Amino acid sequence: MLTTFKKGILGGAALLMAAGVFASAQATEISGAGATFPYPVYAKWAEAYEAKTGVKMNYQSIGSGGGIKQIKAKTVDFGASDAPLTKEELDKAGLVQWPMIMGGVVPVVNIKGIKGGDVKLTGPVLADIYLGKITKWDDKQITDLNPDLKLPSEAISVVERSDGSGTTFNFTNYLAAVSPEWKKNIGVNKSVQWPVGVGGKGNEGVASYTKQIDGSIGYVEYAYALQNNLAYTQMKNKDGEFVSPTAASFAAAAANADWAHAPGYYLILGNQPGAKSWPITAASFILVHKSQEKPETAKEVLNFFDWSFKNGGEIADKLDYVAMPENVVDMVEKTWSADVKGSNGKKIW
Amino acid sequence: MSVKQFRPAFDRGFHNLTFGLSMFVLLLLVAILAFLVMGSIPVLQNQGLSFFISSDWNPVTDVYGALPAIIQTLITAIIALLIGVPVSFGIAIFLTELSPAWIARPVGMAIELLAAIPSIIYGMWGLFVFAPTFGAALQRWTMANLAPIPVIGPLFASPPMGIGIFTASIILAIMIVPFISAMMRDVFTTVPAVLKESAYGLGCTRWEVVYRIVLPYCRAGTVGAVMLGLGRALGETMAVTFVIGNSHRLSASIMGPGATISSSIANEFVEADSKLHTSALVTLGLTLFVITFIVLAVARLFLLRLKKQAGH
């Protein structure tokens, strides 16, 4: 009896020791939290990066506001947000921010017999739908844009995000840019006071509400529209052309973005000029602290993003995101070496 | 030394231990209340009582009004009770008084299993199965037939989305039925057989036995079961968040989208950046706490009155 007991204890201790050695051997793990919009691509990057280097990246997609909160509280190594912080906000919190990936926010509809790209909308019409001023699919303002379509005399059910989100920030930012009434009465934020409609939680929530409610319109990140087979709309852009959401039209909008003259990379990609530009294009941002208490971990974080910038383009393409162009990557890495330092003031990058 | 000498010391120790454990509950309650009160100070200082009577909920301008959430929390809970209590009552009566044993056992087990299903599962089922069916079948009908009626019509006027206050109420009703009926069944089985037998002996019908013997005997327990259901309906979060439509608006229609106190907190807490927004959500929590307290107090008073009437 006693001997088996002893053996058990010894065995357990050996196991524990082995586990300890094992754990310290692969202690490199970096953690981040924030935006749900880029989650699919960050997850794939992390997988590929771990296979290559053994460094594990743990990303929790809790939403942009949550990401900002977590990085400010230093519970994660980096935060992620779809809504950029202004230069003043960054300085106040001692943070550095850079754009990591671009994608598009896409209006999606559920009307019987309507396929992806069938319906054409303009920004002001979209704003009026979300203001509750256009309430039927056969409203003259919609049928005028779609003379070839037979739109039903059905009520429009508006679907929005009920939780705060960067997707909503970019969407309302676009509506405010094209509709003075939206700008004045509703405004731009991660969550706003919606005049009409039902709210779904997360991109998934909006997608599933839109899928289920006949005659509904919602807005989701492009990848979610594709995954859920939702019918996206064409949008009229700033140059007056109708465009479909594609990686190419997101890239066209991004090409016009002037990152070099945006202090703290505070730049919103909505309503950019260009004949092929998708008007509700959005960048997603990464946030880290300027002064790093654990420079080794910070170095791992920057290594990961450097790798993603240089090797992650293909993965991004497959998921219909747009990788940052090379000149922006160079700019960002210069920012790293200039602004991200150990708490002793030593350069990390 | 004998065991006898230890007995007083042991009893005292046992007394102190259990006393300490009970005090722990009180302490916990005070701690939670203090946290809620402290968290709600910013928004109450900023907006005062308008927080409770305004229906403006606007994170852009940092103005918060809890009226829609408060009213819709009460409405969903009340509708859930109106549907759930009679059903549970019927189930409990059938199981204890009428059914043969071979039905009572499996049905009783089913009830306990239903009570054990996590609420998020009810929410998912509600969103993917119940809401679409409900929208297509019943809401189209109510829109066509009830909405045109003057006065009560607006109550039913809403596009047939299948998602809204009434859907949430029905899901809540389904969720509280197992709780209430299981507890009622347990209470009903405590009625001494001899009481019922004598009533039958006097020629009472089944209904008379239930109404005049079982119910009066179990009054306190029955009210307790209903209150437990009400408590769950008031506080239920995830299932409601899935199907209520999450909009901070007062609407005349019970078919339209709304928000409850707990669904608002679940939806917005993670992403609430501004201090006032967080504080507004904590104050919503405090409000729910107070509402639940009032409900329990009213139930106590009600029981006291019943006792007096019964002459105890």
Boltz contact constraints between the chains, C-beta under 6 A:
constraints:
  - contact:
      token1: [A, 62]
      token2: [B, 270]
      max_distance: 6.0
  - contact:
      token1: [A, 63]
      token2: [B, 270]
      max_distance: 6.0
  - contact:
      token1: [A, 63]
      token2: [B, 271]
      max_distance: 6.0
  - contact:
      token1: [A, 65]
      token2: [B, 271]
      max_distance: 6.0
  - contact:
      token1: [A, 65]
      token2: [B, 273]
      max_distance: 6.0
  - contact:
      token1: [A, 66]
      token2: [B, 270]
      max_distance: 6.0
  - contact:
      token1: [A, 155]
      token2: [B, 159]
      max_distance: 6.0
  - contact:
      token1: [A, 157]
      token2: [B, 159]
      max_distance: 6.0
  - contact:
      token1: [A, 157]
      token2: [B, 161]
      max_distance: 6.0
  - contact:
      token1: [A, 162]
      token2: [B, 246]
      max_distance: 6.0
  - contact:
      token1: [A, 162]
      token2: [B, 267]
      max_distance: 6.0
  - contact:
      token1: [A, 163]
      token2: [B, 267]
      max_distance: 6.0
  - contact:
      token1: [A, 163]
      token2: [B, 271]
      max_distance: 6.0
  - contact:
      token1: [A, 164]
      token2: [B, 271]
      max_distance: 6.0
  - contact:
      token1: [A, 187]
      token2: [B, 60]
      max_distance: 6.0
  - contact:
      token1: [A, 189]
      token2: [B, 59]
      max_distance: 6.0
  - contact:
      token1: [A, 189]
      token2: [B, 60]
      max_distance: 6.0
  - contact:
      token1: [A, 190]
      token2: [B, 271]
      max_distance: 6.0
  - contact:
      token1: [A, 191]
      token2: [B, 59]
      max_distance: 6.0
  - contact:
      token1: [A, 192]
      token2: [B, 60]
      max_distance: 6.0
  - contact:
      token1: [A, 193]
      token2: [B, 58]
      max_distance: 6.0
  - contact:
      token1: [A, 198]
      token2: [B, 163]
      max_distance: 6.0
  - contact:
      token1: [A, 198]
      token2: [B, 245]
      max_distance: 6.0
  - contact:
      token1: [A, 198]
      token2: [B, 257]
      max_distance: 6.0
  - contact:
      token1: [A, 199]
      token2: [B, 246]
      max_distance: 6.0
  - contact:
      token1: [A, 199]
      token2: [B, 247]
      max_distance: 6.0
  - contact:
      token1: [A, 201]
      token2: [B, 267]
      max_distance: 6.0
  - contact:
      token1: [A, 212]
      token2: [B, 132]
      max_distance: 6.0
  - contact:
      token1: [A, 213]
      token2: [B, 161]
      max_distance: 6.0
